Amino acid sequence: MKDFLLETFPNPERRGCPDDKTIQALAEDRLRADDSARLHVGSCSECYAEYRHYRLDWKEAKEAEAASVTPVLGPNAHISSALPLAAKRQTSRSKGSILAVAASVLVICGAAIAYRYQHQTSTSPVQIASTAPVDAKVDLFDAPTLRGVEDDSAPLEEVSLPAAVVQLSITLPRFSQSGQYEIEVSKDRAGKQLVAKGAGTAIESDGKVRVRVTLDLRAAKAGAYFLATVRGSDNGTYYYPLKVN
């Protein structure tokens, strides 16, 4: 358990670390149970190493202080019976110290695990699909287009793609030109809330122009998006409704 805390949470830059006095106070049980330093020590290997050092020094000092108290002995005849009793008391104190240190380690480890779980739960991105690429085709040859944010002149048929790494082959609309294109997926038609982006060279074949790109849609939640084709030569951009499943 001690090795776990010493190795699992490296923080060489010492970001957010409390000062030495705070760590020492924690090791000597002089801080409140809800003090934020407890959570930090449980999630910082460097601070935990200092905490353990202070904790062991404090325990040894307490044991030495307790051992320095000489019991009042009776007549010499009772010395032999008093010595084993003192030894037993010293052993009990040592066991108690070991148990106290172990209990502290368990408390800090529990705080570290709770912190790690809470942090991962709140910050981890949504992972929906596997990393295996999925092939998909979109045929826009006969589709009308929306050009610009305010263009709502014609209703468009919705395109669907899976929430995965998609190797996408797009047949561009009639009269499209070959050349370099960027394909974008965004939450808004202005392209400010970009979700995925890929680039490829459109090639004409059999009277149709096709471009192939790779889009990583694993972080996209299911819902409505816009698929945009951006021609590199003149930055001409056309939008199509997209549904991510």
N, C-alpha and C positions, 0 to 999 in steps of 0.2 A: 504493500500500500504506500509506503514512504517513497519507494522508487517510482511508483506511478506519479505521485505529485511532483517529484524532482525532475521528471523527464517529459511529462505530457504537456505542460503549459510554458514553453520557453518564452521569455520576454527580455531579450538582451538589451533592448532600448530602454527598459524599465519604465514603460508608459503607464501612467496612473498609479505608480507605486507609492505607498505611504512612506513616511520617514522612519528612520531607525527607532526613534523613541516610541512611535505608534506600534511597530512590530514587536518591540520588547514588552510594551504594556500588554499587548495581546497574549504574548507567550506567558506572562506572569498573571494572567486572569484579572487584569485591571481594567478591561474594557467591557462595555455592555454586550449582552448576547446578540443584539441586533446591529452592532457597529459594522459599517460597510467594509472595514478592514478585514473582517473574517471572510467575506466573500472574495475579496481580492486575493488574499493569501492562498485561498483554495483554487485560484485560477492563474497563479503566477509562480513558476518553479523557482525563480530567484528569490522572491519574497518568502516562499515556504522554506527554502534552505536556511535563510536568516532566522525565521521563526523557530525552526527546529533547534538551531544553535542556541538561541536565547532560552528556549524551553528547557533544554537539557542542563544548561548552566544554572537556571533557576531551581530546578529539581535537585541538582547536586548541592547547591547552597542550602536549601531547606533541609536536606538529609544531614549535611554536616552540622548545621545548627542544632538539629534534634539530637545528633549523636554527642554533641559537646555538653549536653546537660547530664551531669553525673548523678546517678541515683544515690540516695542516702541509704547506706548499708548498715546493718546491725553489727553484732559481734562477728569476729573473724570466722566463727563456725558457720555463718550463713553465706559467706562470700562465694563458696563453690556452687550453691544453689541459685544465687542471684545472677551469676555470670551467664548461665544458659538462658535464663529468662530475658536478660538484656539482649542476648544474641537473637532470640526469637522475635523480640520487639523490632530489632534492627532489620531482620529478614522481612517482617510484616510491612515495615515502612518502605523497604525496597520494592516489594511486590506492589504495594499501593502506588508508588511512583510510576512503575512500569505500566500499571493499568490506567493511571491518569493520563500518561503520555499517549497510550494507545487510544484512549477515548477521544482525546483531542484530535488525533490524526483522523479518526473515523468521522468526527464532526466536520472537520475541514474538507475531507474527501467528499462527504455528502454535499456540502455547499458547492464544491467544485463541479460535481456531476450535475447538480441542479442548475448552476450557472451555465454550463456547457449546453445542457438540453434547452434551456430557455433562450439562449443566444442563437442556437441553430434553428429553433422553431420560428423565431421572429425574423431571421435574416436570410434563411435559405431560399433560393429561387424555386419556383414551381417546376418540378420535373415530371413530365407527363409521359413522354415516349421514350423508347429505347434509342441507343446511339446508332443502331443499324440504319443506313440510308434507305429511304423509300422512293421508288420511282413513281412519278406522276406526270400526267399530260394535261395541258389546258389548251383548248382550241378557241382562239379569239378571231378566227378568220372572218366570220360573218357578224361579229359583235359590233354594235355601235360603240362609240368612245365618249368619255367625259374628259375634257381638257380644261384644267384649271379648277380652282376651288368653287367657283360660283356656277359652273356649267351643270345644269340639271335638265338639259333639253330632251333627253331620251332615257326611258327605263332600260336598265341593263340586267342581263341574266347573271345570277350569282354563281361565282366559282367556288369550289370547295377543295380544301387541302387538309391533310392530317397534321396534327401537332407532333412533328418529327423532323429529322434531318431529311429534307426532300430534294431529290435530284429531279428538277423540274424541266420539262420540255414544253415550251410555249410556241404555239403557232400564232404569229402576230396578225393583227387585222389586215384586211385587204389593202393594198397599195402601200404597205409598210416597206421601208428601205432596209437593205442589209447594212451591216456595220456593228459598231460597239453599242451595247445596251446595258443599262442597269435595271434590275428588277427589285422593287421595294415592297415590303409589307408594313403597313402602318395602321394605327387606330384612327387617324384622321386623314382627310383627303389632302391636307396641306403637307403631309409627310413629316410633321414635327414630332409625332409620337411613333418613331420608327421601331419596329419589332425585329425585322430581318432584312438583309440586303445581299444581293449577289450580282455578279457581272459576267457577261458572256458576249460572244460575237455571233450576230444573227447572219445566217446563211440562206440564200434562196435556193430552193429545190422543188421541182415539179410545180412551179408557179406560185409557191408559198414561201414565206420567210419564217424561219424557225430559229429560236435561240434557246440554249440550254444553260441553266444556272443551278447552283446549290443554295438552298435556303435552310437555315437552322430555325425551325419553328417550335423547338421543344419547350421553350419558356413561354410560349403563347397560350393563354387560357382560351378555352372554347368560346367562340363568339364571332361578332362581325368585325371585319377589317376592310382595308382597301389594298388592292394589288395594283401597283403602278409600273408602267414601262417608261423608261427614260432613255431617249435616243441621245447618244453621246455627241453626235455631230452638231446638233442645234439645241440640245437640252429639252427637246419636245417631250412632254410628259402627258400620259393618258392613264386614266383611273378606271378600275373595274371593281365591283363589289366582290368581296371574298369572305367565305365562311371557314373558320378553322374548327375542325371537329375534335 
